């Protein structure tokens, strides 16, 4: 695993529309649940997730997303995808140029908005995926590509299922084409 392999994996992701590959509910302690569907709510984030306890209910960190292709490089045999602790594992380009703060996405029946709060790596991430992965995520290229993921807030609640589409509906400062 190298920074180049992580960046290459991320760059292969679709820019405008992808899919939800895994839903992760962080349980008390370090437990994880991976339900086939879950509800996103404006007040509670991902139902059942410990977000309210961990972050003091900061809406800027309500839901976390990570690129599935990056996670596949990191999650070598014996290291599960759910251990990263991100709520939605998605096949979508999370680069800051593609999804600047304020970008909105439709995910399943819900809508979320990317926040400016940086998603930093933590000691758990380093313990689970290694120092090299941690350093790659925190380097300039890794931060721009958002190898560690991105935070979002829920703007419209709704049900999300594994396999659901995730699509960019707007980006700040850009007019989006609407299908006719």
C-alpha positions in Angstrom: 0.0 0.0 0.0 1.4 3.4 -1.0 0.1 6.9 -1.3 0.1 6.5 -5.0 -2.1 3.3 -4.9 -4.6 5.2 -2.6 -4.7 8.2 -4.8 -5.1 6.1 -8.0 -8.0 4.2 -6.4 -9.7 7.4 -5.4 -9.3 9.0 -8.8 -11.1 6.0 -10.4 -14.3 6.8 -8.7 -17.3 8.4 -10.5 -17.6 12.2 -10.1 -21.3 12.8 -10.3 -23.2 9.6 -9.4 -22.1 6.4 -7.6 -23.6 4.0 -5.1 -23.7 3.2 -1.4 -21.6 0.0 -0.8 -21.9 -0.3 3.0 -23.7 1.4 5.9 -21.9 1.4 9.2 -23.6 2.2 12.6 -21.0 2.9 15.2 -22.1 1.4 18.5 -21.0 2.2 22.0 -17.3 1.4 22.6 -15.8 0.2 19.3 -18.7 -2.0 18.1 -20.1 -1.7 14.6 -23.3 -2.8 12.9 -23.6 -3.1 9.1 -27.4 -3.0 8.4 -28.7 -3.4 4.9 -30.6 -0.1 5.4 -30.8 2.8 7.9 -32.6 6.1 8.3 -30.9 9.5 8.1 -32.6 12.2 10.0 -32.0 16.0 10.3 -31.9 15.9 14.1 -30.2 12.5 14.7 -27.9 11.8 11.8 -27.7 8.1 11.1 -30.3 6.4 13.4 -28.6 4.3 16.1 -25.1 5.8 15.5 -23.2 7.1 18.5 -22.6 10.5 16.7 -24.6 12.3 19.4 -22.4 10.9 22.1 -19.0 11.3 20.4 -19.3 14.7 18.9 -21.6 16.6 21.2 -24.2 16.5 18.3 -22.1 18.9 16.1 -24.2 19.0 12.9 -21.0 19.6 10.9 -20.0 16.0 11.7 -23.4 14.3 11.6 -22.6 11.7 8.9 -19.2 10.6 7.6 -18.5 9.2 4.2 -15.4 7.4 2.9 -14.5 6.3 -0.6 -15.0 2.5 -1.1 -12.1 2.1 -3.5 -9.7 3.7 -1.0 -11.0 1.5 1.7 -10.5 -1.6 -0.4 -6.8 -0.7 -0.7 -6.6 -0.2 3.1 -8.7 -3.1 4.2 -6.3 -5.9 3.5 -7.3 -9.4 4.6 -8.3 -9.4 8.2 -9.1 -5.7 8.3 -12.8 -5.1 7.7 -14.2 -2.1 5.8 -16.5 -1.2 8.8 -13.6 -0.6 11.1 -12.9 2.8 9.5 -16.0 3.9 11.4 -17.5 6.0 8.5 -21.2 5.8 8.2 -21.5 5.5 4.5 -18.9 3.7 2.3 -19.5 5.0 -1.2 -18.1 4.7 -4.7 -17.9 8.5 -5.4 -15.1 11.0 -5.9 -14.8 12.8 -2.6 -12.0 15.2 -3.7 -12.4 18.7 -2.4 -12.6 20.1 -5.9 -15.5 17.7 -6.8 -17.4 18.1 -3.5 -16.6 21.5 -1.9 -18.3 22.5 1.3 -21.9 23.1 0.5 -22.2 20.5 -2.2 -25.4 18.6 -1.9 -26.0 14.9 -2.6 -29.0 12.7 -2.8 -28.4 9.4 -1.1 -31.3 7.0 -1.2 -34.4 8.9 -0.1 -32.3 11.4 1.9 -30.3 14.5 1.1 -27.0 15.5 2.7 -24.7 18.5 2.4 -20.9 18.4 2.6 -19.5 20.5 5.5 -16.2 22.3 5.9 -15.2 20.4 9.0 -12.1 18.4 8.1 -12.2 14.7 8.6 -8.9 13.9 10.3 -7.4 10.6 11.0 -7.3 9.3 14.6 -5.3 6.8 16.6 -8.0 4.1 16.0 -7.6 4.6 12.2 -3.8 4.3 12.5 -4.1 1.2 14.8 -6.5 -0.5 12.3 -4.9 0.4 9.0 -1.3 1.3 9.9 1.0 4.3 10.2 1.6 4.5 6.4 -2.2 4.8 5.7 -2.5 7.4 8.4 0.4 9.4 7.0 -1.0 9.2 3.5 -4.4 10.4 4.6 -2.9 13.4 6.5 -0.4 14.5 3.7 -1.3 17.3 1.4 -2.4 15.0 -1.5 -4.3 12.8 0.9 -6.1 15.7 2.5 -7.1 17.2 -0.9 -8.3 13.8 -2.2 -10.0 13.3 1.2 -8.6 9.8 1.6 -9.9 9.8 5.2 -13.3 10.8 4.0 -15.7 13.8 4.4 -18.3 15.0 6.8 -21.9 15.9 5.9 -25.0 17.1 7.5 -28.5 15.8 6.8 -30.8 18.3 5.0 -33.6 15.9 4.2 -34.2 12.7 6.1 -35.0 9.4 4.5 -34.1 5.8 4.2 -30.8 4.7 2.7 -30.1 1.1 1.5 -26.9 -0.6 0.5 -26.9 -0.4 -3.3 -28.7 2.9 -3.4 -27.5 5.6 -5.7 -25.6 8.6 -4.4 -25.6 11.6 -6.7 -24.3 15.1 -6.6 -27.4 17.4 -6.9 -25.5 20.8 -6.6 -22.1 22.3 -6.1 -21.6 25.8 -4.7 -20.9 28.3 -7.5 -21.8 26.0 -10.3 -25.0 25.6 -12.2 -26.0 22.0 -12.5 -27.5 20.6 -15.6 -31.1 19.4 -15.1 -32.3 16.4 -17.1 -35.1 17.4 -19.5 
